[in-house]
Amino acid sequence: MEIHFVQIYRPNMAKEEDNMSEVLVVTSKVKEAIKAEGCNTASDAVEAISAKVNTMVKEAAERAKANGRKTVRGVDF
């Protein structure tokens, strides 16, 4: 499994991202994927990846809307 990210997670995120309290990823699956790479999972790792997913979803929705669609497609990511 390959995961590629462009931005770096910063613990002191902007206020816009601070209000995200719902985790958008499956914690056990994230930990499993990290373990498969031979690493341990820090306590803030799942929250960080969830914040990235939230940002990706928002950007994909914006792209879909900009293209006159209400449906987010794979190409929007």
N, C-alpha and C positions, 0 to 999 in steps of 0.2 A: 504494500500500500504506500503510495507516494502522496505526501501532503506538501504543498508549496504555498508560502505566504510571502507577501511583499513588505508589509509593514511590520514593525517591531512592537510587541505589547509593552505598554508602560503602565505600571501599577497605579500611578496618579493620573488616570484617564480624565478627559474633559467631562464637564458636567453633563453633556448630552448623553454620554455613554454610561455615566454613573447610575442613571435611573433604571438600567437594565438589571432586573433582579431574577428574571426567569432564565434558567439554564436551557440552552437550545440544542445541547448535544447529550448523548447517552454517556454518562460518566464511566460506566464499566467498559464500554467499547473504546473510549479514548485511552483509558488506562491499559487496556489489552493491547492496543496498537503501539503505545509507547513501550510497553514491556517487550513486545515482539521485536522492537528495535534495540533491545538490550539496555534500556534505560529505566530509571525509576520516575514516578510521577510526583512532582511537588504539589503541595496543598493548593497553590493558586493556578496550576496548569489548566484545569478544566474550566475555571472561570475565564481565563485568558482566551482559550480557544472558543468558548461560547461568545465572548465579546467580538471576536473576529468574525464568527459566523453571523452574528447579528448585523455587523457592518456590511458584510457581503450580501445579506438578504436585502438590506435597505438599498444598497447600490444597484442590485439587480432589479428591484422593483422600480427604481427611478429610471433605469434604462428601458424597461418594458413600457413605462408610461410615456417616455420620450419618443418611443417608436409607435405610439398610438395603441398600445395593447394593455389589457388588464391581466393578461396571463404571463407569468414569469416563466421563461424557457431556459434551458441549459446554456444557450448562447449568451444570455444576459449576465451570466457569471463570468 
